[in-house]
Amino acid sequence: MKKKSWGCTIITQFSLCLSLFLVINLCQNQNQKPIIRNGNVNIPMELYFISVTGGVRTIEEQTLLLKQVEKVAKKLNARFVINISELGEDDPLMQNVTQHFPSVKIPWYSTRSLEGQGVDHYLKQFKFAHGSLDIIVVDTGLYEASANGAGDRQSQWLIDTLENSESKWCIAVGFHPLVDCEEDTSQMKLKHEVKSLHGVFLKYGVDAYISGQACADNVEERPIANSKNGTARYKGPLLTKMNQNLPCSMEKVNGFLLHKVSALEIVSYLVTLEGDVVQKIFLHQRGKDIM
């Protein structure tokens, strides 16, 4: 049984790595040949973006992460990066992007307010050939702190934004997860503080929610290449499928999420610091079957 289990693990890892290779190499040409509409507007067939978790890292970890993000972003013409952090533009990862990420000129957004805006919620919209993607950033700290007045104002802004949206896809982003920390991921429950936020997401058709992990204090030590002590603390975003009404737990590895947005589905790849894909999550258009 052990040999069989070991063999299945090797085959699974190989298949996931092959998936990322195919995405990067086979889709690259497609991304480089955008559709021409109205004779002067270039609109890509598919849209790629990346989500990462900010925070303090060792120099080795940070360098490995940014190199992999840079490599994937350049290969696939990623449109932007979302940094999940409660520190916003003061996050160490954001501050070091210009030093380690100079060759790719794409926007980095954060789960705190954009410079000069004064609020911690905002909407960004990105077009591709078959529609558009709304990225809605919310200040989940308002709910965690039970600041009802501010939370109510943000909730109304969120409802108005969702009601007026005509985009094909909508992904919300926030620092705090929607679920409580549980060892058994099949028993994950909604956090009491954010039940109202979860209700808005469900009612107004948000497709997915990206956040920090539910078990932020329960980190895992794993070996990584070129690390001074040979291990790294687990840091990675959590993706929650709203139309499945359940959190989609990610593998506990140090890495980032690559998201591929197309007409009928969004595929999210969990990429390690070494560039390996260890998990894929499929999100289908609302009304379609969920894989």
C-alpha positions as CSV (number, residue, x, y, z in Angstrom):
1,M,0.0,0.0,0.0
2,K,2.8,2.4,0.8
3,K,4.4,1.9,-2.6
4,K,1.1,2.5,-4.3
5,S,0.4,5.6,-2.3
6,W,4.0,6.9,-3.1
7,G,3.5,6.2,-6.8
8,C,0.1,8.0,-6.9
9,T,1.7,11.1,-5.2
10,I,4.5,11.2,-7.8
11,I,2.0,10.9,-10.6
12,T,-0.2,13.6,-9.1
13,Q,2.7,16.1,-8.6
14,F,4.0,15.4,-12.1
15,S,0.5,16.1,-13.6
16,L,0.2,19.4,-11.7
17,C,3.6,20.5,-12.7
18,L,2.8,19.6,-16.3
19,S,-0.4,21.7,-16.1
20,L,1.5,24.8,-15.2
21,F,4.1,24.1,-18.0
22,L,1.3,23.8,-20.5
23,V,-0.5,27.0,-19.2
24,I,2.7,29.0,-19.5
25,N,4.0,27.7,-22.8
26,L,0.9,26.8,-24.8
27,C,-1.1,29.9,-23.8
28,Q,1.7,32.4,-24.2
29,N,1.2,32.7,-27.9
30,Q,-2.5,33.2,-27.5
31,N,-1.9,36.0,-25.0
32,Q,0.5,37.7,-27.4
33,K,-2.2,37.7,-30.1
34,P,-5.1,39.8,-28.7
35,I,-8.4,40.3,-30.4
36,I,-8.8,43.6,-32.3
37,R,-12.1,45.3,-31.7
38,N,-13.2,48.5,-33.4
39,G,-10.0,48.6,-35.2
40,N,-7.9,50.1,-32.4
41,V,-8.5,48.4,-29.1
42,N,-6.5,45.3,-28.1
43,I,-8.4,42.9,-25.9
44,P,-6.9,39.6,-24.8
45,M,-8.8,36.3,-25.1
46,E,-8.0,35.5,-21.5
47,L,-7.0,37.4,-18.4
48,Y,-4.3,36.4,-15.9
49,F,-3.6,37.8,-12.5
50,I,-1.7,36.8,-9.4
51,S,-2.6,36.9,-5.7
52,V,0.0,36.7,-2.9
53,T,0.0,37.0,0.9
54,G,2.2,39.8,2.2
55,G,3.9,40.0,5.6
56,V,7.4,39.5,6.9
57,R,9.6,37.0,5.1
58,T,13.2,36.1,5.1
59,I,15.3,37.6,2.3
60,E,15.6,34.2,0.7
61,E,11.8,33.6,0.8
62,Q,11.0,37.1,-0.5
63,T,13.5,36.8,-3.4
64,L,12.2,33.3,-4.4
65,L,8.6,34.5,-4.3
66,L,9.2,37.7,-6.3
67,K,11.3,35.8,-8.9
68,Q,8.5,33.3,-9.5
69,V,5.9,36.0,-9.6
70,E,8.0,37.9,-12.1
71,K,8.6,34.8,-14.3
72,V,4.9,33.8,-14.4
73,A,3.8,37.4,-14.9
74,K,6.1,37.9,-17.9
75,K,5.3,34.6,-19.5
76,L,1.5,35.1,-19.3
77,N,1.3,38.9,-19.5
78,A,-0.4,39.0,-16.1
79,R,-2.5,42.2,-15.7
80,F,-2.0,42.8,-12.0
81,V,-1.0,41.4,-8.6
82,I,-3.2,41.5,-5.5
83,N,-1.3,41.6,-2.2
84,I,-3.3,40.2,0.8
85,S,-2.0,42.3,3.7
86,E,-3.3,44.4,6.6
87,L,-0.4,46.8,6.2
88,G,-1.3,48.0,2.7
89,E,1.4,49.9,0.9
90,D,3.6,49.7,4.0
91,D,3.8,45.9,3.6
92,P,7.4,44.6,3.3
93,L,6.6,42.8,0.1
94,M,5.0,45.8,-1.5
95,Q,8.0,48.0,-0.5
96,N,10.5,45.6,-2.1
97,V,8.6,45.1,-5.4
98,T,10.5,47.8,-7.2
99,Q,13.8,46.4,-6.2
100,H,13.1,42.7,-7.2
101,F,10.4,43.2,-9.8
102,P,11.8,46.0,-12.1
103,S,11.3,44.3,-15.5
104,V,7.5,43.8,-15.3
105,K,5.5,47.0,-15.2
106,I,2.1,45.8,-13.9
107,P,0.0,47.3,-11.0
108,W,0.2,45.9,-7.5
109,Y,-3.0,46.4,-5.4
110,S,-3.4,45.8,-1.7
111,T,-6.2,45.0,0.7
112,R,-5.7,48.4,2.2
113,S,-6.6,51.8,0.7
114,L,-4.9,52.9,-2.5
115,E,-2.6,55.9,-2.1
116,G,-4.6,59.1,-1.6
117,Q,-8.0,57.5,-1.6
118,G,-8.6,57.5,2.2
119,V,-10.9,54.4,2.2
120,D,-10.1,50.7,2.4
121,H,-12.7,49.6,-0.2
122,Y,-12.5,50.0,-3.9
123,L,-13.4,48.5,-7.3
124,K,-11.1,47.7,-10.2
125,Q,-12.4,46.4,-13.5
126,F,-10.4,44.5,-16.1
127,K,-11.7,43.7,-19.6
128,F,-11.0,40.6,-21.8
129,A,-12.5,39.4,-25.0
130,H,-15.6,37.8,-23.6
131,G,-16.5,40.2,-20.9
132,S,-14.9,41.8,-17.8
133,L,-13.7,41.0,-14.3
134,D,-14.5,43.0,-11.3
135,I,-12.0,43.0,-8.4
136,I,-13.8,44.3,-5.3
137,V,-11.6,45.0,-2.3
138,V,-13.3,45.3,1.1
139,D,-12.1,46.3,4.5
140,T,-12.9,43.2,6.5
141,G,-11.3,44.9,9.6
142,L,-14.6,46.9,10.0
143,Y,-16.5,43.6,10.6
144,E,-13.8,42.1,12.8
145,A,-13.8,45.2,15.0
146,S,-17.6,45.3,15.1
147,A,-17.5,48.9,13.8
148,N,-21.2,48.8,12.8
149,G,-21.4,52.4,11.4
150,A,-18.4,52.1,9.1
151,G,-19.3,48.5,8.2
152,D,-22.9,49.6,7.3
153,R,-21.5,52.3,5.0
154,Q,-19.2,49.9,3.3
155,S,-22.0,47.3,3.0
156,Q,-24.2,49.8,1.2
157,W,-21.3,50.7,-1.1
158,L,-20.7,47.0,-1.8
159,I,-24.4,46.4,-2.6
160,D,-24.6,49.4,-4.9
161,T,-21.4,48.4,-6.7
162,L,-22.6,44.8,-7.2
163,E,-26.1,45.9,-8.3
164,N,-24.7,48.2,-11.0
165,S,-22.1,45.7,-12.2
166,E,-22.5,44.1,-15.7
167,S,-19.3,42.1,-15.5
168,K,-19.1,38.4,-16.3
169,W,-17.0,37.7,-13.2
170,C,-16.7,39.2,-9.8
171,I,-14.1,38.4,-7.2
172,A,-14.0,40.0,-3.8
173,V,-10.7,40.4,-1.8
174,G,-10.1,41.0,1.8
175,F,-7.6,40.4,4.5
176,H,-9.7,38.3,7.0
177,P,-11.1,34.9,6.0
178,L,-14.8,34.2,6.0
179,V,-14.3,30.9,8.0
180,D,-13.2,30.0,11.4
181,C,-9.9,28.1,11.9
182,E,-10.6,24.4,12.1
183,E,-8.2,21.5,11.8
184,D,-10.8,19.5,9.9
185,T,-11.4,21.6,6.7
186,S,-14.6,19.7,6.0
187,Q,-16.0,21.2,9.2
188,M,-15.1,24.8,8.5
189,K,-17.8,27.3,9.7
190,L,-18.5,30.9,8.9
191,K,-17.1,33.4,11.3
192,H,-19.9,35.2,13.2
193,E,-18.4,38.7,12.5
194,V,-18.6,38.4,8.7
195,K,-21.9,36.5,8.2
196,S,-23.5,39.7,6.9
197,L,-20.6,40.2,4.4
198,H,-21.0,36.6,3.3
199,G,-24.7,37.1,2.8
200,V,-24.1,40.1,0.5
201,F,-21.6,38.0,-1.5
202,L,-24.1,35.2,-2.0
203,K,-27.1,37.4,-2.7
204,Y,-25.4,39.7,-5.3
205,G,-23.5,37.0,-7.3
206,V,-19.9,37.3,-6.1
207,D,-18.1,34.3,-7.6
208,A,-15.2,33.9,-5.2
209,Y,-13.4,35.5,-2.3
210,I,-9.6,35.7,-1.8
211,S,-8.2,36.3,1.7
212,G,-5.6,35.4,4.2
213,Q,-5.6,32.0,5.6
214,A,-8.1,31.0,8.3
215,C,-5.4,29.5,10.5
216,A,-2.8,32.3,10.3
217,D,-1.2,31.2,13.5
218,N,-1.1,27.6,12.6
219,V,1.9,27.7,10.2
220,E,3.6,24.7,8.8
221,E,7.4,24.2,8.5
222,R,8.3,22.8,5.1
223,P,11.7,22.4,3.3
224,I,12.4,24.9,0.5
225,A,15.3,25.4,-1.8
226,N,18.1,27.9,-1.0
227,S,16.7,28.8,2.5
228,K,19.1,29.5,5.2
229,N,17.6,27.1,7.7
230,G,16.0,24.8,5.1
231,T,12.4,25.6,6.1
232,A,9.8,28.2,5.4
233,R,6.6,29.3,7.2
234,Y,3.4,28.7,5.4
235,K,2.2,31.8,3.6
236,G,-0.5,31.7,0.9
237,P,-3.9,33.0,0.0
238,L,-7.2,31.2,0.7
239,L,-9.8,31.0,-2.1
240,T,-13.4,30.6,-1.1
241,K,-16.0,29.6,-3.8
242,M,-19.1,31.6,-3.1
243,N,-21.5,29.7,-5.4
244,Q,-20.5,26.5,-3.7
245,N,-21.0,28.1,-0.3
246,L,-17.9,26.4,1.0
247,P,-14.3,27.4,1.5
248,C,-11.9,25.7,-0.9
249,S,-8.9,24.9,1.3
250,M,-5.5,25.3,-0.3
251,E,-2.4,23.1,0.2
252,K,-0.3,24.3,3.1
253,V,2.7,25.5,1.1
254,N,4.6,28.7,0.7
255,G,3.6,30.2,-2.6
256,F,1.0,32.3,-4.5
257,L,-2.0,31.8,-6.7
258,L,-2.1,32.3,-10.5
259,H,-5.6,32.9,-11.8
260,K,-6.6,32.3,-15.4
261,V,-9.9,34.0,-16.3
262,S,-11.8,33.0,-19.5
263,A,-15.4,33.1,-20.7
264,L,-16.6,30.0,-18.9
265,E,-14.3,29.4,-16.0
266,I,-11.6,30.6,-13.7
267,V,-8.7,28.3,-13.0
268,S,-6.5,29.0,-10.0
269,Y,-3.1,27.4,-9.7
270,L,-1.3,27.2,-6.4
271,V,2.4,27.8,-7.3
272,T,5.3,27.1,-4.8
273,L,8.4,29.2,-4.5
274,E,10.2,26.6,-6.7
275,G,7.6,27.1,-9.5
276,D,5.7,23.8,-9.0
277,V,2.0,23.6,-9.2
278,V,0.6,21.7,-6.2
279,Q,-3.1,22.3,-6.6
280,K,-5.7,23.5,-9.2
281,I,-9.1,24.9,-8.4
282,F,-11.9,25.3,-11.0
283,L,-14.5,28.0,-10.7
284,H,-17.3,27.8,-13.3
285,Q,-19.6,30.5,-14.5
286,R,-22.6,31.0,-12.3
287,G,-25.3,28.5,-13.2
288,K,-22.9,25.9,-14.4
289,D,-21.9,22.7,-12.6
290,I,-19.0,23.0,-10.2
291,M,-16.1,20.7,-10.6
